[in-house]
Every structure is written in C-alpha cells, then in structure tokens.
Amino acid sequence: MKMFVFQGKSSNFGDDLNHWLWSRLLPNFFDEDDNTIFLGIGSIIYDNHPPLAKKIVFGAGYAGYTRLPKIDETWEFRFVRGKQTAKAVGVPEALAIGDAGILIRLTDLPNYEKRHDVSFMPHFESAENGSWEVICQKLGINFIDPRWDVDRVLENMLSSRLMISEAMHGIIIADALRIPWRAVRPLDPNHHAKWADWASVLDLDVVFSNVGPSNILEWTMTKFWKTRRVIYWLRKQRQRLFLLGGKTVLPSTVRQLRDLANSPGQLSRDENIQKVTEEMREKLEELKRDYGNVSQKRS
C-alpha cells in the first residue's frame, strides 16, 4: 500500500503531516506498491488517481481542486473529513468523522513552556508571496513558516498561548491539541470551502477574520483570482517584483493583525473533539486488523 501525499514546489505543514503522523500510528505499514493507495490528510480526493488502483480514503476531503472522481468499486471509504465531502462522493453522513490530522491526539508530544503569547502561520502560498514575517516582527508576534519541518512547527505551536493561522491545518492541529486559535480567511478563495467541511463534524462555527494582503504583490494577486494564468505569471515573477517594491508592507494589514492578536481565541467543544478522536481510533484499529497482516508479511 502506497501513501499518497500532495507535493508542491515547496514543503507544506498540512501535507507533510502525513509522513510524520502515519510513521507513528502505522509504522512499517506502507510501501511503494501503488496498486493500493492510502488517502489520509488533505483535500486529496482527486479525479486523477490511477483508475484501477484501490483507493482507501482515511480522513481525506474533497475541495474541488479537481473534478469529482468517478466513485466505483475501486474506492474504499473508511471515513472522510466532513459532511460536504460525504455528500459530494455519495457516502453516508455517518462516515463524515473528521480530518485525519486530529489523530495527532494519539501521539506523545513534549510539553513545551508557553513562551509565545501569539503565533501566526500563513498559508504556504502566502509564506512564499507575502511579507508576513516582517509584519510579525513589527508586532512582536511569533512567526511560524508552514514550510518548516513538522517537528519545528509543532514545537512553536505548542509553545504558544494563541495560534492565528491562514493555513487550515494550523487551525486543525491547534484545535486538536487544545491551543486556542483564530482563523484568517485565506487570501485565495479557492481554499475557502474546505474549512466548513472540517468544522461540520465538530459542530463548529469558524469565525474568520480578514487580514491582508500583506504587501503590494499579494494585493495585486487578489485582483486576479479568477484569471489563474495571471496568478501563475505573478508567482513566476515574484523575485523580480519584490525588487521593484512588491514586498512593501501594507500598514492596514499590520493594524488588522495587531487587532486580531488581541482578540480571544476559539476552540471546538471538548466533548466533540473527544468523540471524533475515539471514532477515528476505532477506524484505525479496524484498518490495522484488515491490512496489518499484509504489512507484517511484507516486512
């Protein structure tokens, strides 16, 4: 069984969580046999997975990044991220249990001193295009880059009293680890819908704040979201545009993030996060029973 992980041009905390989490919860479980594909953390229910391969969905979601796949006998749904995904792929709502990243609650994590009052994590695309680290430095806010390795991100999160994030998995993991959080509405509207999918199973109303864009380049990009070829061109010209002043920080965004940092955080209810954790734990044990023998024979 091969674990599928989305891999862009840069690392991303939400995607990299797959390697970090499953190596701890399912050690020696995966190989490179792509006749069976494991779909864990992420909006990775795509229409371009190998059509004849068996696809085991274990907490993944559908976010419209590709067309809806044709669901046939090659798809095996153990559970999905949320109610919107369940409806889209045509499985019972009872299989909408939550984002598999919540299973981080089953791992052993160090206890870190709370040395950061507030930390901010942008979406990985905003980390590339924005001036968020500069803004955080101005405000005395701890900056967390989603392109860092998972252990470094987790250490910074666990050392924080409040987590602000534009990256969905920054919020999902903060909520799972009971770190109060505030959600920033992603600059790219293509990333909006999936948040409601995760929140639906926790009976959670996410209160979004609009913060940004952080600089002139990001401000320009917000004018062209519907013209993707312009967005791609702007990203390719990023360094040249930075030299021409595209990295200049927008004062209004500094004020918006400062105000948000002084706001109280959110959390899902304890009983809800515990409920979905136990349901996922049961699904994990079922997966081990059904496929663990194969993995043990192989190793």
Stockholm file with secondary structure:
# STOCKHOLM 1.0

chainA/1-299         MKMFVFQGKSSNFGDDLNHWLWSRLLPNFFDEDDNTIFLGIGSIIYDNHPPLAKKIVFGAGYAGYTRLPKIDETWEFRFVRGKQTAKAVGVPEALAIGDAGILIRLTDLPNYEKRHDVSFMPHFESAENGSWEVICQKLGINFIDPRWDVDRVLENMLSSRLMISEAMHGIIIADALRIPWRAVRPLDPNHHAKWADWASVLDLDVVFSNVGPSNILEWTMTKFWKTRRVIYWLRKQRQRLFLLGGKTVLPSTVRQLRDLANSPGQLSRDENIQKVTEEMREKLEELKRDYGNVSQKRS
#=GR chainA/1-299 SS CEEECCCCSSCCHHHHHHHHHHHHHSTTCCCSCTTEEEECSSSCCCSCSCTTSEEEEESCCCCSSSCCCCCCTTEEEEEBSCHHHHHHHTCCGGGBCCCGGGGGGGSCCCCCCCCEEEEEECCHHHHHHSCHHHHHHHHTCEECCTTSCHHHHHHHHHTEEEEEESSHHHHHHHHHTTCCEEEECCSSGGGSHHHHHHHHTTTCCCCEECCCCCBHHHHHHTTCTTCHHHHHHHHHTHHHHIIIIITCBCHHHHHHHHHHHTSCCBCCCHHHHHHHHHHHHHHHHHHHHHHHHHHHHHC
#=GC SS_cons         CEEECCCCSSCCHHHHHHHHHHHHHSTTCCCSCTTEEEECSSSCCCSCSCTTSEEEEESCCCCSSSCCCCCCTTEEEEEBSCHHHHHHHTCCGGGBCCCGGGGGGGSCCCCCCCCEEEEEECCHHHHHHSCHHHHHHHHTCEECCTTSCHHHHHHHHHTEEEEEESSHHHHHHHHHTTCCEEEECCSSGGGSHHHHHHHHTTTCCCCEECCCCCBHHHHHHTTCTTCHHHHHHHHHTHHHHIIIIITCBCHHHHHHHHHHHTSCCBCCCHHHHHHHHHHHHHHHHHHHHHHHHHHHHHC
//
